[in-house]
């Protein structure tokens, strides 16, 4: 395959992804679903033409990690804080935590019934299926009202963060002990402290940089700090979310010393450019991630009644648990929020980061693909039906 052929393929994928986004805005079909189908179609084409390819799974974790960072950062840069939003944030946090823990408990029980492995192994495998994907939820919420959109951004971001915290805790501790809890508390304190320092330092750097290229530097620093934190099993998504929120709300801080040192004339324009760069970079990475994930799937493995039945039970559990807890925490209408619980990028990343000793053959990538695909289809149908009902009313 020549250099020009590769460039044609990469450019074509980006163009298709852009067209899928336009289709998604009109039809409410998530572009991610179309990207997965595109990847599957390319796999059939490559197999038919007998073209040799390399193992794309080797680059999937890197693409997904950077994409997740940029998507969460982009979402947080949209959020403007005021005291009236405390209720939305509190509700989103409690909802995300309760639904996550409830989903882990029920899905652990389902996996135990399927595999009869020990409960610890079943729980480690259940976590990736229990986390809402902000990479799919945030773009899908773009057409919702402000209140619902903010709830989705906060809830899916909190779900990602809490899911990573619980996942890191599960794979580094084989039991629930005092030392494990102390370790969790210490790691949480460290990431909060690191987040506070990073927020202030990045804002200071933005105000002092005079070079015409500075936003990729800011993003590179964020990725660097995230990677260092993750290397020590710290939940670095906290840093990404808090940095975006801090930068977008720094102008509301009234302290005179802070304003004189950290705020500068072009802050608003710089934040607008940083958001644009993050959004476009996230778009590119999301495109390649989901196309490659679809490409690496072997659909023949889905031709299994047990996989289909068990995937159905997982999906049923996800939405029943979500319905129960949303009724408790969200007093307003549950539609279309109820249906926005997609599994996607974060689920795939967590599964790929499971130690080999904890992976269960019966709960493999076909099983994960089925849940990702099913939750995206349910979200599409749910949003579409909710819009139609709103029009009728």
C-alpha positions as CSV (number, residue, x, y, z in Angstrom):
1,X,0.0,0.0,0.0
2,X,1.6,3.3,-1.1
3,X,1.8,6.5,0.9
4,X,-0.8,8.2,-1.3
5,X,-3.2,5.3,-0.9
6,X,-3.0,5.6,2.9
7,X,-3.5,9.4,2.6
8,X,-6.6,8.8,0.4
9,X,-8.1,6.4,3.0
10,X,-7.4,8.6,6.0
11,X,-8.8,11.7,4.2
12,X,-11.8,9.7,3.1
13,X,-12.5,8.5,6.6
14,X,-12.5,12.1,7.9
15,X,-14.9,13.2,5.1
16,X,-17.2,10.3,5.8
17,X,-17.2,11.2,9.5
18,X,-18.1,14.8,8.8
19,X,-21.0,13.6,6.6
20,X,-22.1,11.2,9.4
21,X,-22.1,14.2,11.8
22,X,-24.4,16.0,9.4
23,X,-26.6,12.9,9.1
24,X,-26.7,12.6,12.9
25,X,-27.8,16.2,13.3
26,X,-30.8,15.5,11.1
27,X,-31.7,11.9,11.9
28,X,-30.5,11.6,15.6
29,X,-28.6,8.5,14.6
30,X,-25.3,8.8,16.5
31,X,-22.3,9.3,14.2
32,X,-20.5,6.7,16.3
33,X,-22.9,4.1,15.2
34,X,-22.3,5.0,11.6
35,X,-18.5,4.9,12.1
36,X,-18.7,1.4,13.6
37,X,-20.7,0.3,10.6
38,X,-18.2,1.9,8.3
39,X,-15.4,0.0,10.1
40,X,-17.3,-3.3,9.7
41,X,-17.8,-2.5,6.0
42,X,-14.1,-1.8,5.5
43,X,-13.3,-5.1,7.1
44,X,-15.5,-7.0,4.7
45,X,-13.9,-5.1,1.8
46,X,-10.4,-5.8,3.0
47,X,-11.1,-9.5,3.5
48,X,-12.7,-9.7,0.0
49,X,-9.7,-8.0,-1.7
50,X,-7.3,-10.0,0.5
51,X,-5.4,-6.9,1.5
52,X,-2.8,-7.5,4.3
53,X,-3.2,-5.2,7.3
54,X,-1.4,-4.9,10.7
55,X,-2.9,-5.4,14.2
56,X,-4.9,-2.2,14.7
57,X,-5.8,-3.2,18.2
58,X,-2.2,-2.1,19.2
59,X,-3.0,1.6,18.6
60,X,-6.6,1.5,19.8
61,X,-5.9,2.3,23.5
62,X,-3.7,5.3,22.6
63,X,-6.3,6.8,20.2
64,X,-9.1,6.2,22.7
65,X,-7.2,7.7,25.7
66,X,-6.3,10.9,23.8
67,X,-9.8,11.1,22.4
68,X,-11.4,10.7,25.8
69,X,-9.2,13.4,27.3
70,X,-10.2,15.9,24.5
71,X,-13.9,15.0,24.6
72,X,-14.1,15.5,28.4
73,X,-12.1,18.7,28.1
74,X,-14.3,20.0,25.3
75,X,-17.4,19.3,27.3
76,X,-16.1,21.0,30.4
77,X,-15.1,24.1,28.4
78,X,-18.8,24.5,27.6
79,X,-19.9,24.6,31.2
80,X,-20.5,27.9,32.9
81,X,-20.9,27.7,36.7
82,X,-23.3,29.6,38.9
83,X,-24.9,28.9,42.2
84,X,-28.2,28.0,40.5
85,X,-26.5,25.0,38.9
86,X,-25.6,23.4,42.3
87,X,-28.7,21.3,42.2
88,X,-28.0,20.0,38.6
89,X,-24.4,19.1,39.5
90,X,-25.5,17.4,42.8
91,X,-28.2,15.5,41.0
92,X,-25.9,14.4,38.2
93,X,-23.2,13.3,40.7
94,X,-25.6,11.3,42.9
95,X,-27.3,9.8,39.8
96,X,-24.0,8.8,38.2
97,X,-22.7,7.2,41.4
98,X,-25.9,5.3,42.2
99,X,-26.4,4.1,38.7
100,X,-22.8,3.1,38.3
101,X,-22.7,1.1,41.6
102,X,-26.1,-0.5,40.9
103,X,-25.1,-1.4,37.4
104,X,-21.8,-3.0,38.6
105,X,-23.7,-5.0,41.2
106,X,-26.3,-6.4,38.8
107,X,-23.9,-7.0,35.9
108,X,-21.5,-8.7,38.2
109,X,-24.3,-11.1,39.2
110,X,-25.2,-11.7,35.5
111,X,-21.6,-12.4,34.6
112,X,-21.3,-14.7,37.6
113,X,-24.3,-16.7,36.4
114,X,-22.8,-16.9,32.8
115,X,-19.2,-17.9,33.8
116,X,-19.2,-19.1,37.4
117,X,-15.9,-17.3,37.9
118,X,-15.1,-15.8,41.3
119,X,-17.0,-12.6,42.2
120,X,-13.8,-10.4,42.2
121,X,-13.1,-11.4,38.5
122,X,-16.8,-11.0,37.6
123,X,-16.8,-7.5,39.2
124,X,-13.7,-6.4,37.3
125,X,-15.3,-7.4,34.0
126,X,-18.6,-5.8,34.9
127,X,-17.1,-2.3,35.4
128,X,-16.5,-1.5,31.7
129,X,-20.1,-2.4,31.0
130,X,-21.4,-0.1,33.7
131,X,-19.8,3.3,32.7
132,X,-21.7,5.8,30.5
133,X,-19.5,6.9,27.6
134,X,-19.2,10.7,27.6
135,X,-17.6,10.4,24.1
136,X,-21.0,9.4,22.8
137,X,-23.4,11.0,25.3
138,X,-22.0,14.5,25.1
139,X,-22.2,14.9,21.3
140,X,-25.7,13.2,21.3
141,X,-27.0,15.7,23.8
142,X,-26.1,18.7,21.6
143,X,-29.7,19.0,20.4
144,X,-31.3,18.9,23.9
145,X,-32.4,21.9,25.9
146,X,-29.7,23.6,28.1
147,X,-30.8,22.0,31.3
148,X,-30.9,18.4,29.9
149,X,-27.6,19.0,28.0
150,X,-25.8,20.2,31.1
151,X,-27.2,17.2,33.1
152,X,-25.9,14.8,30.4
153,X,-22.4,16.4,30.3
154,X,-22.1,16.4,34.1
155,X,-23.5,12.9,34.5
156,X,-21.5,11.2,31.8
157,X,-18.3,13.0,32.9
158,X,-18.9,11.9,36.5
159,X,-19.7,8.4,35.3
160,X,-16.4,8.3,33.4
161,X,-14.4,9.6,36.4
162,X,-16.1,7.4,39.0
163,X,-15.8,4.4,36.7
164,X,-12.1,4.9,36.3
165,X,-11.6,5.4,40.1
166,X,-13.5,2.2,40.8
167,X,-11.7,0.3,38.0
168,X,-8.3,1.4,39.3
169,X,-9.3,0.4,42.8
170,X,-10.5,-3.0,41.6
171,X,-7.5,-4.0,39.6
172,X,-4.9,-2.9,42.2
173,X,-6.7,-4.3,45.2
174,X,-8.0,-7.9,45.4
175,X,-10.0,-7.2,48.5
176,X,-11.7,-4.5,50.5
177,X,-9.4,-3.6,53.4
178,X,-8.5,-0.6,55.5
179,X,-5.2,-0.2,53.7
180,X,-7.0,-0.3,50.3
181,X,-9.5,2.4,51.5
182,X,-6.7,4.6,52.8
183,X,-4.9,4.2,49.5
184,X,-8.0,5.2,47.6
185,X,-8.4,8.3,49.8
186,X,-4.7,9.2,49.4
187,X,-4.9,8.9,45.6
188,X,-8.1,10.9,45.5
189,X,-6.4,13.7,47.6
190,X,-3.4,13.6,45.3
191,X,-5.3,14.0,42.1
192,X,-7.4,16.8,43.6
193,X,-4.2,18.6,44.7
194,X,-2.6,18.0,41.3
195,X,-5.8,19.3,39.5
196,X,-5.7,22.5,41.6
197,X,-2.1,23.1,40.8
198,X,-2.5,22.3,37.1
199,X,-5.5,24.6,36.7
200,X,-3.6,27.6,38.1
201,X,-0.4,26.8,36.2
202,X,-2.1,26.3,32.9
203,X,-4.0,29.6,33.2
204,X,-0.8,31.4,34.1
205,X,1.0,29.9,31.1
206,X,-1.8,30.8,28.7
207,X,-1.5,34.5,29.8
208,X,2.2,34.6,29.4
209,X,2.7,32.7,26.1
210,X,3.4,35.1,23.2
211,X,4.2,32.4,20.6
212,X,1.5,32.2,17.9
213,X,1.3,28.4,18.6
214,X,0.2,27.8,22.2
215,X,-3.0,25.7,22.4
216,X,-1.4,22.5,21.3
217,X,1.1,23.1,24.0
218,X,-1.7,23.4,26.6
219,X,-3.3,20.2,25.3
220,X,0.1,18.4,25.3
221,X,0.7,19.5,29.0
222,X,-2.8,18.2,29.9
223,X,-2.1,14.8,28.2
224,X,1.3,14.6,29.8
225,X,-0.1,15.2,33.3
226,X,-3.0,12.8,32.6
227,X,-0.6,10.0,31.5
228,X,1.7,10.5,34.6
229,X,-1.3,10.4,36.9
230,X,-2.7,7.2,35.2
231,X,0.8,5.6,35.4
232,X,0.3,5.8,39.2
233,X,-3.3,4.7,39.0
234,X,-4.6,8.1,39.8
235,X,-8.0,9.1,38.3
236,X,-6.7,11.8,36.0
237,X,-10.0,12.5,34.4
238,X,-10.8,14.6,37.5
239,X,-7.9,16.8,36.4
240,X,-9.2,17.2,32.8
241,X,-12.8,18.0,33.9
242,X,-11.7,20.5,36.6
243,X,-9.2,22.2,34.3
244,X,-11.9,22.9,31.7
245,X,-14.3,24.1,34.3
246,X,-11.7,26.3,35.9
247,X,-10.5,27.9,32.7
248,X,-14.0,28.6,31.5
249,X,-15.1,30.1,34.9
250,X,-11.9,31.9,36.0
251,X,-13.4,35.3,35.1
252,X,-16.1,34.8,37.8
253,X,-13.5,34.8,40.6
254,X,-13.6,38.2,42.2
255,X,-10.3,38.1,44.2
256,X,-8.3,41.2,43.3
257,X,-4.9,39.5,43.6
258,X,-6.0,36.5,41.5
259,X,-7.5,38.8,38.7
260,X,-4.4,40.9,38.5
261,X,-2.0,37.9,38.2
262,X,-4.0,35.3,36.2
263,X,-6.6,37.1,34.1
264,X,-5.7,38.8,30.9
265,X,-7.3,40.7,28.1
266,X,-7.6,38.0,25.5
267,X,-8.7,35.2,27.8
268,X,-12.2,34.9,26.3
269,X,-10.8,34.7,22.7
270,X,-8.1,32.2,23.7
271,X,-10.7,30.0,25.4
272,X,-12.8,30.1,22.3
273,X,-9.9,29.0,20.1
274,X,-8.9,26.3,22.7
275,X,-12.4,24.9,22.6
276,X,-12.4,24.9,18.8
277,X,-9.1,23.1,18.7
278,X,-10.2,20.5,21.3
279,X,-13.4,19.9,19.5
280,X,-11.8,19.3,16.1
281,X,-9.0,17.2,17.5
282,X,-11.6,15.1,19.4
283,X,-13.6,14.7,16.2
284,X,-10.5,13.3,14.3
285,X,-9.6,10.9,17.1
286,X,-13.1,9.7,17.7
287,X,-13.4,9.0,13.9
288,X,-10.4,6.8,13.8
289,X,-11.1,5.1,17.1
290,X,-14.6,3.8,16.3
291,X,-13.8,3.0,12.6
292,X,-10.8,0.9,13.9
293,X,-12.9,-0.8,16.6
294,X,-15.5,-1.7,14.0
295,X,-12.8,-2.9,11.7
296,X,-11.3,-5.2,14.3
297,X,-14.6,-6.9,15.1
298,X,-15.2,-10.4,13.9
299,X,-19.0,-10.6,13.2
300,X,-18.9,-14.4,13.0
301,X,-18.4,-14.4,16.8
302,X,-21.7,-12.7,17.1
303,X,-23.5,-15.6,15.5
304,X,-23.9,-17.2,18.9
305,X,-27.3,-17.4,20.7
306,X,-25.6,-17.2,24.2
307,X,-23.8,-14.0,23.3
308,X,-27.0,-12.4,22.0
309,X,-29.1,-13.5,25.0
310,X,-26.5,-12.4,27.6
311,X,-26.0,-9.1,25.8
312,X,-29.8,-8.6,25.9
313,X,-29.8,-9.2,29.7
314,X,-27.0,-6.7,30.2
315,X,-28.8,-4.1,28.2
316,X,-32.1,-4.7,30.1
317,X,-30.3,-4.4,33.4
318,X,-28.6,-1.2,32.3
319,X,-31.9,0.6,31.5
320,X,-33.9,-0.9,34.4
321,X,-31.3,0.3,36.9
322,X,-31.2,3.7,35.2
323,X,-35.0,4.1,35.3
324,X,-35.1,3.3,39.0
325,X,-32.4,5.7,40.1
326,X,-33.4,8.5,37.8
327,X,-36.9,8.4,39.3
328,X,-35.3,8.9,42.7
329,X,-32.8,11.7,41.8
330,X,-34.4,13.5,38.8
331,X,-38.0,14.7,39.5
332,X,-38.5,16.2,36.1
333,X,-39.5,14.2,32.9
334,X,-37.1,11.3,32.4
335,X,-37.3,11.4,28.6
336,X,-35.0,11.5,26.7
337,X,-32.4,11.4,29.6
338,X,-33.4,7.9,30.3
339,X,-32.2,6.6,27.0
340,X,-28.8,8.5,27.0
341,X,-26.7,5.8,28.6
342,X,-24.5,4.7,25.8
343,X,-21.5,2.4,26.3
344,X,-18.6,3.3,24.1
345,X,-15.1,4.7,24.2
346,X,-14.5,4.5,28.0
347,X,-16.0,1.0,28.1
348,X,-13.7,-0.2,25.4
349,X,-10.7,1.4,27.0
350,X,-11.4,-0.1,30.4
351,X,-11.8,-3.5,28.9
352,X,-8.6,-3.3,27.0
353,X,-6.8,-2.3,30.2
354,X,-8.0,-5.3,32.1
355,X,-5.1,-7.5,33.1
356,X,-4.9,-10.7,31.1
357,X,-5.4,-12.7,34.3
358,X,-8.8,-11.1,34.8
359,X,-10.2,-11.4,31.3
360,X,-13.0,-13.9,30.9
361,X,-13.3,-15.6,27.4
362,X,-17.1,-15.6,27.6
363,X,-17.1,-11.9,28.1
364,X,-14.9,-10.8,25.2
365,X,-14.9,-8.1,22.6
366,X,-18.0,-9.5,20.7
367,X,-19.9,-9.2,23.9
368,X,-18.7,-5.7,24.4
369,X,-19.4,-4.7,20.8
370,X,-23.0,-6.0,21.2
371,X,-23.6,-3.8,24.3
372,X,-21.9,-0.8,22.6
373,X,-24.0,-1.2,19.5
374,X,-27.3,-2.0,21.4
375,X,-27.0,1.0,23.7
376,X,-26.4,3.3,20.8
377,X,-29.4,2.0,18.9
378,X,-31.6,2.4,22.1
379,X,-30.3,5.9,22.6
380,X,-31.1,6.8,18.9
381,X,-34.6,5.4,19.1
382,X,-35.3,7.0,22.5
383,X,-34.2,10.5,21.4
384,X,-36.2,10.2,18.2
385,X,-39.4,9.0,19.9
386,X,-39.0,11.7,22.6
387,X,-38.7,14.4,19.9
388,X,-41.8,13.1,18.1
389,X,-43.8,13.0,21.3
390,X,-42.8,16.5,22.1
391,X,-43.9,17.7,18.7
392,X,-47.3,15.9,19.0
393,X,-47.9,17.4,22.5
